[in-house]
Amino acid sequence: MQPFREKTPPKTFNDLPFTLIYNPQIGLALATLPCLGLLIIGHSLSYWLMQFGLASEEIFRGIQLPVLDPNHQRPL
């Protein structure tokens, strides 16, 4: 008869299923570069969208639009 509780060795990191990277430090190092790249791209994209908004605001400012003639009786 077997004992009630069998002693099993503790599960090691290498025994996990679907393990692509055995060292978590390497996985962290590989994940850091894409995250930093996304942050830099997001920052520059928001900067250029802000500049585009300011430029379009200058284009459509009321000072630069032509003055419309309110007299509708006058022929063109």
C-alpha positions as CSV (number, residue, x, y, z in Angstrom):
1,M,0.0,0.0,0.0
2,Q,1.2,3.5,-0.8
3,P,1.5,6.1,1.9
4,F,-1.2,8.8,2.0
5,R,1.0,11.6,0.9
6,E,3.8,10.8,-1.5
7,K,6.7,13.2,-1.5
8,T,7.2,14.7,-4.9
9,P,10.1,17.0,-5.9
10,P,9.1,20.6,-6.2
11,K,8.3,21.7,-9.7
12,T,11.2,23.6,-11.3
13,F,11.0,26.5,-13.8
14,N,12.1,24.2,-16.7
15,D,9.1,21.8,-16.1
16,L,6.5,24.4,-17.1
17,P,4.6,23.7,-20.3
18,F,5.1,26.0,-23.4
19,T,8.2,27.6,-22.1
20,L,10.0,29.6,-24.8
21,I,12.5,31.5,-22.7
22,Y,13.9,29.7,-19.7
23,N,15.5,32.7,-18.1
24,P,13.0,35.4,-17.0
25,Q,15.7,38.1,-17.2
26,I,16.1,37.5,-20.9
27,G,12.4,37.7,-21.4
28,L,12.3,41.0,-19.6
29,A,15.2,42.3,-21.6
30,L,13.5,41.3,-24.9
31,A,10.2,43.0,-23.8
32,T,11.8,46.2,-22.7
33,L,12.8,47.5,-26.1
34,P,9.4,47.2,-27.8
35,C,7.8,49.0,-24.8
36,L,10.2,51.8,-25.0
37,G,9.8,52.1,-28.7
38,L,6.0,52.3,-28.3
39,L,6.4,55.1,-25.7
40,I,8.8,57.1,-27.9
41,I,6.5,56.7,-31.0
42,G,3.4,57.7,-29.0
43,H,5.2,60.8,-27.7
44,S,6.4,61.9,-31.1
45,L,3.0,61.2,-32.7
46,S,1.2,63.3,-30.1
47,Y,3.7,66.1,-30.6
48,W,3.2,66.1,-34.4
49,L,-0.6,65.9,-34.0
50,M,-0.5,68.9,-31.7
51,Q,1.6,70.8,-34.2
52,F,-0.8,69.9,-37.0
53,G,-3.7,71.1,-35.0
54,L,-2.0,74.5,-34.3
55,A,-1.1,74.9,-38.0
56,S,-4.7,74.2,-39.1
57,E,-6.0,76.6,-36.5
58,E,-3.8,79.3,-38.0
59,I,-5.2,78.5,-41.5
60,F,-8.8,78.8,-40.4
61,R,-8.4,81.9,-38.3
62,G,-11.0,84.6,-39.0
63,I,-8.4,87.3,-39.8
64,Q,-7.3,85.5,-42.9
65,L,-10.7,84.7,-44.3
66,P,-12.2,87.0,-47.0
67,V,-14.8,89.5,-46.0
68,L,-18.2,88.6,-47.3
69,D,-20.4,91.3,-48.8
70,P,-23.7,91.5,-46.9
71,N,-25.5,93.3,-49.7
72,H,-27.3,90.7,-51.7
73,Q,-28.9,93.2,-54.1
74,R,-25.6,93.9,-55.8
75,P,-24.9,91.8,-58.9
76,L,-21.7,89.7,-59.1
